Amino acid sequence: MMRKTALMLAAVAALAACGQRTDTQPATNLAENRVAGAQHPSFCFFKDEETKGWAAKRAANGDVAVSGKAHVKDSRYVATLDSPEVSGTTAKLWLSINPNSGAYGAADDWWDVSSTISGSAAVSDVTVMCGPKPIAQLKLPAEAAR
């Protein structure tokens, strides 16, 4: 499976380098890897053992801050938390990969990922998604909920 992931990332790099599009392999182009009409990835680039340490806490302004770690072997890419969606007392964030615009990779290829969800003061339940599947269900402590 690791080899498959490496080959997929190599294909992404090759397509980006030559500027070609392919509609037969949508998962190889990160820009095209979005659900129509939505802002979150439709494909999960991570195995279960490649994510860990998920936590949610309330920021000083009442918004929810989510953090965790994700493993990306190829340092040309960085793990990110994107596309928060809030609905009442629940929120979802999507784990994804994006091109690494920095000069460095992550220690042991584990990226610290975090995001503060704007307008989430009423949120008490957070789900971290990877493509269509939930990878972490987080509850805020009752005393922190507002």
N, C-alpha and C positions, 0 to 999 in steps of 0.2 A: 504494500500500500504506500510505503514511503517513496518507493521508486515511481509509482504512479503520480504522486504529488509533485515530485521533482520534475518529472516529464511534463506535467501540466504547467508548472511554473516556467520551465524552459520554453514551452510553446507560447506562453503569454509574452515572454521577453522577445522571442523571435518575431511574433506578430507586431509587437509595438515597434520594434526596430525597423521593420520594412513598411509599416503603415498599412498593411493589408487587413481587410475584414474577412471574416468567414462566418457565415450563418449556420454552418453545419456543426460548429463547436462553440456554442455560446459561453461555456464555462472558461474558455481560454482567454477571453477578453474581459477584463475587470469592468471596463466602462459599459459593456453590454450585459453584464451579469446582474441586472436589476429586474425586478418584477415589473411588468408593464403598469404604469400609473403609480407605482410605489417607489420609495426611496431606500429600500433595503435589499441586500443580496438574496438571491434565490438559491444559491449554492453554498454549502459549508466547506471551507478549505481546511478544517481542523478535525483531527480525530479526538475522541473523548479524552485520551491521555495527554493531549496537547494544550489543554486549558486547565487552570487551577486557581485557587485562592479568591474566589468571587465573594465580594462583600458590598453591602449598601449601607450608607449612613446619611444622616441629615446634615446638610451644609448650614452655615450660620444664617443664611437667608431663608431657610426652610426647604430649599430644593434638595433633591436626592442626588447623592454622589455615588457612583458605582465604580468599582475597581476590581482588577483581577490580573492574571498573567496568561499569555498565549505564546506558544512555541512556533516560530517561523524559521526553518532551517536556512533559507536563502536570504542573506542580509540585504539583498536588493529590495526586499519587501518588509513592511512593518505591519504589525497587528494593530487594529483600531476598533473602537466602539463607535458605531455610526447610527444614524437614523432613529433617534428616540421617538417613540409614540406614547402619548399619555391618553388614557381614557378613564376618567373618574379616579378610582383609587389604585388603578393598575398602570404599569408602564412596561414597555419592552424596548430593548436596545439590541442591535445586531453586531456581532463580532465579524470582522472582515479583514481583508488584507488590502493594502494600498502600496504603491511604489514608495520606497524609502528615499525621501528627499534630503536626508542628512548624510554626513560623511561616515557615520559609524553604525554598526549593528548593535544588537543587544547582547548582554553577557549570557553566554551559553545558549544563545538564540531564543531566550525567554524575554518577551516584551512586556513591560508594565503597561497595562491599558486602563484608562479611566475616562469617565465622562460625567459631567453634572447635567442633569436633565432640567432644563428651564421650565418654570411653571408647574413644578411637581410637588408643591407643598401638601396637597391632599393625598399623595401616593403612599400606600402602605405595602404594596406588593410589586416586586420588579422581576421580570423574566429577561435573562440574557439569552438571545437567540443566536443560532449559527445556521444561516439559511432558513429552512423551514422547521428546524428542530430546536426545542428549548435545551440549553446546556446548564442553566443555573436558575433556580427559583429562590428569590431572596425576599425575606420579610423584614420590615423595619420593626424594631422593638415598639411595643404599644406606647411606652412613655415618650417616644420620639414623634409619634404621629400627631398631626395638628388638625 
